Amino acid sequence: MGFSKTRQRLGFGAADMASNLIWPMITAYLTVYYTDALLLDAAAVSFITLASKVIDAITDVLMGIVVDKTKFKSGKCRPYFIIGAVPLALSAVLTFLVPSLVSNEKVMIIAIAFITFNLLSTFYTVVNTPLSAILPSLSSDARERNVLVTFRMVMAAMGSFIVTFFGPVLINAFGGKKDKFSYAWTIGIFGIAAILLLVFSFMNTREVVKPIKQDKVKFKDGIKAVNGQYILFIVTMFIYLIGFAVKQAGVVYYYERYIVTAGGFDHDQLISIQALATSVSMVLGQLTIPFFCRLMGKKKSSIMMNVIALIGNVIFIFCGPNLPLLIIGTVVVWFPLGYLMGMRFSLLADVVEYSELKSGIRAAGILSSLDSFLAKLAFGFNVVFITGLMQLGGYNAKLEVQSDTTKMFIQIGFVGIPIVCIIVTIILFMFFKFDKELPKLKEKYAKENK
């Protein structure tokens, strides 16, 4: 009906670009906002993020059930891009604004921060569970799914780059990192752009693939679709995302408190240089997904990219304030991580289809919600790891120059934890089987349903 693949690809990518105008502000700056602007200690920050995961466990699964039961004329997933757009942007602003309006009573600040952060997490779930679940409905062709994922991740990287590059500029323009309101003004600007992108996504995507079973899926039936390969997949992605998230959360602390200056640039300029190198590397990595999938397959190419990311992290152990080595290390880390972030969603679509064909039940919403919950749990642990390590190292937000012990613990978080997570991820990838079994199951299903 004149609905082009390019339009579908751009629409799909726009939704994740919108999310990445919001969530990178959370991963990169929420901890800084809590510790440096609100002056909360590591224990309080850890409580806010970890306790929130209890609520996440409920909202993610509930949203998965809602998606599987949805029968809007416009689709099962697309409508939530419109439903969640304004609440997502508004709750992001409230997360960085309302705690700043409270008096200096620490208990009240923690309580308000907990409430607003959970409000944001809930509306993020409203948008992103359907976004994760929609891919199998956009195309049944494996190559087109890879292209769709590439568009999604390239546009997501563009969103992350905008936040990482322009975030410090806007925050400084609105009063600096220690100003309680600079973060709210900044994310307010990003939030408006996110709303427009989600509307664009709704208008430019279509759910064309119908599930095997059209009946509404009950939660107990959806759980029956879970199998060993699905569990292996979400555990592997959980470990990988912990390493990814901890490194992302440690960027500001690493350059501000550990490196400080390099090559004649101060820490704010270094963060901007790092943002540019990271975003370009991730985009280039994501653009290679179709090529390496055809050349090596998803499993082998993912293992190879993990090995490259491991080498990149090792470079950071030895580079110190050497600008060329910092840039090289950034490129060697984030090129493969960009590839792997895109591959995660392509593999999720495959393991959902694999689970469907094995069980006869399409429960994309429930299966995607479990993956989404573990992803957000990983991005909760990143705060615990970073703040916990800095507390062990004696981090003091009021000091411009940190002790050598503090710097060592920042380095452990920025480099050590990602290295351990990558090694475990490589080992787990070796046990993936669904990539080989899926084509056989699809062929069998096609023969049985001629």
PyMOL commands that set and color helices and strands:
alter all, ss='L'
color gray80, all
select helices_A, chain A and resi 5-19+23-37+42-69+79-101+106-133+135-138+142-173+182-203+219-223+228-259+267-287+289-296+298-319+323-359+364-392+404-429+434-448
alter helices_A, ss='H'
color red, helices_A
deselect
rebuild
show_as cartoon
